[in-house]
Amino acid sequence: MKTNLTETERRIGQFLETLVGQRFTKETLENYIENKLGYKVLLEDISKDDDELTDFNLLGGIDNKATKVYGFIDIYFLKMRNNGFDGANIYITEVSYEFE
């Protein structure tokens, strides 16, 4: 695990932490992250009924050659019982990130 973050990595981490407590769909979350970071981050729902994880989890990778930022994002979420007025169906509870 990298301990000394660059200023860019620190800004990305701070942005990711602002996602906690917000509601999205997977697609709107990907678009929101892309608009804020300036490049696409694809998220994969790695939640399975038969795994040991207790939370629902989206996993994404950061691979930006222009800024030389590489790493992984874990976004933990709750599935909403009813979609929000904007179609949101996930509520972000926690984020984790690691840079290489």
N, C-alpha and C positions, 0 to 999 in steps of 0.2 A: 504494500500500500504506500502510495506516495504521500510524504508528509509536508513537503514544501510546495505549496500551490503557487502558480503564477497568478498575476492579477486577473488575467482572462478566466482562468479556472475558478478563482474566487468569486468573480462576478456571475459565472454560470451557476455555481453552487448556491449563491444567494438568490438568484432568480428561481432555481428549482424549488427552493424552500418556500417561496411565495405561493406555490401551487397547493400547498396543504390548506384544506378547508374550502377548496373550490370544487365546483361541479362541471363536468364535461362529458362528452362522448369520447371514445378513443380517437375518432377522426378530428374532432374539434380540439382535443388536447394536442395532437400532433401538429395541427395547423398553428395553434397558439405558440407552441415551442418554436416552430420554424420561424414565425414572425418575430419573435423576441430574439432568437439567436442568429437569424439570418441564414440558416441552412437546415436541411431536413434531418429529422431524427425519427426513425421508424420505431414504433413501440410494438412489442409482441406480448400478447396475453399468455403468460406461462402458467397460469392457474389451471390446476387439474383436480378432478374429484378424488383421485387416488394418490396424491402426493402428500408429503409431510408438512407442507406449508399451511399455516393456519389462516393466512390472509390471501386475498386476491392480489395479483402482482403483474404489473407491466414492466417489461425489461426493454431497454433501449441502449443503443451504442452511439457514442460520439466519435466521429472520425472526420476531423476537419483539417485537411492538409494546409489550407491557407493560414490558419492560426496555430497549427501544430498542437491541437488539443485532441486528445484521444482518451476515451474512458467509457464507463458504463453507468447507466441510470436504472435504479429500481424505483418504481412508483407503486405504492401500496394503496388499495382503494376498497371501498365498500360499494356493493351493487345497491342502487336505489330501488325501493319498492315500486315507485311510480316515476316515470320520466318527468323531468322538469319542464317548464313552459317552453324552453328552447331545445328540448329533446335530450338534455343531459341525463345520463343513466349511471354515472359513477361519481363517487365523492372521494376525493383524495385525502388520505389520512396520514401519509408519511412518505418521505422521499429519502433515498440514499444514493450516493454517487461516489465513484472512485475514478481517479485520473491516473493515467500511466505515464 
